């Protein structure tokens, strides 16, 4: 009888602990479902786990699902992903870890391995190389990573089969923000990007060049909470071509996004504005 009572009270204690955990989770308003509407029409439905990782995403056009995405997380680390289009073509990815490090990634199409990436690390656990194999298990590309004395990646060298090697170089500021990247193929500078940051290490401007010509410029604006509230896109002549404004709920979740595109080449040529609204369902 005593043993039975002890077992009963032990179960009761476990039950109370579980109940408290559930109540705590509910008080934190953990998101169960996110519905995204474009101009009032449902476009995307997302299902996050308790850590905020999206484990399922459905895309819709005219009320019909055109793309299904599924992600598997274990210990808050992605382990697999699967994609299925409206035409039933299926692709997927599997990730393999050892001692917390990503070691391999396999990419499938209709059940057949199309690509394998093998990741290697140096003696101080920095990513040393990526080896890319095709569906015939032939080595197609090797990427080597180089670091400075502060363990910052300063260069990536990509050697592809039957093509010139390419190199990407990174420059940093005193706060370890990347302020410049340059991509070189052979002796030709293919592209260059530059980034500017404020005192809070928030990116406030980025510019992209291709073969020496400016192709894109973006300015970033934040509110007092540090949330990104506006993006302005400029073309090579300095004209605004796109504007994105984001409004947040008091919880920090996105309430809406207003996207204005000034490059409307159809109809009367006037700007086009789309409004994305986010609707959240929480665990009860």
Phi, psi and omega in degrees: 000317179297318180298318179297316180297317179299318179296320180297313182292328177294317177296321179296318179297317178298318180298319179294320178298314179299318180297318179296321178296318179296315180297321178296316180298319181293322181294333178278355179052066178287131184286131178258325184211141176236122176250127182247123181249138174249113183054040177087355182254130180298127181242323186214142172234127181239145177235105178273159173272185185292345178266000180091000178282130178287119181257346176208139178218130180240132179250139185234146170224123182054039177080000181250132179287124182252343180209133177243131177237139178224135182230139181246124178243137173231126185055038176067020178239131182293134182243333182200157176215149180219140182229132182226122181269175180296338178271009176072011174285135188238132171231156182206165180223141174236136181244137182237133184240152171222124180053039177081001181251137175292122183251323182214151172222127180246129182250126184247152168223118184053039175085358181253132180292120179262331183206142176232130176244127178250127182254134178236149185235155180271189186290345178248026173065026173268144178299121184262318182203157170238128179246120185255123179246147179269187185293343176265010179065027176265138180289118184254333186202139175232129178246125177252141182248137181236144188232157174264186183292345178261017178062027175264136178290120182251349180200145171235127180245120183249122179247112182255152176290133176064030175205165180290147176291150176238151181228142175234127183248147183234134174245145185236157171266187184292341179262014178067023171275138176288120183252349180200137172230142179227130178250125182237132175242115187065241176252009184258128174280111186279312183208159177213138177230142178231146185226140178241144183232153175270188183291342178267012181062030174263134179292128181246347179199144174219144178228143180236134177238145172232122182052039176085356182253132178294128180242336183200143175222136181230136173245141185242137178234140183236155174269183184295338178275359181086011180274138179289117185250338182208140172236133175240125179256133180241148175270185185294340179268358179092005179276141176288125181248344181202144178224134178234124178242135182239133177245138185246152170282167179297336178284348182099350177285155180287131176268314181201158173229131177247119184245119179247122180251119181269359182257057180271108182264007180249160175061230184275359177079006180283164181297153179241131180241126176243139180244122175259128176243144185245125178244129186247140170244135185248157173293134181277000000 
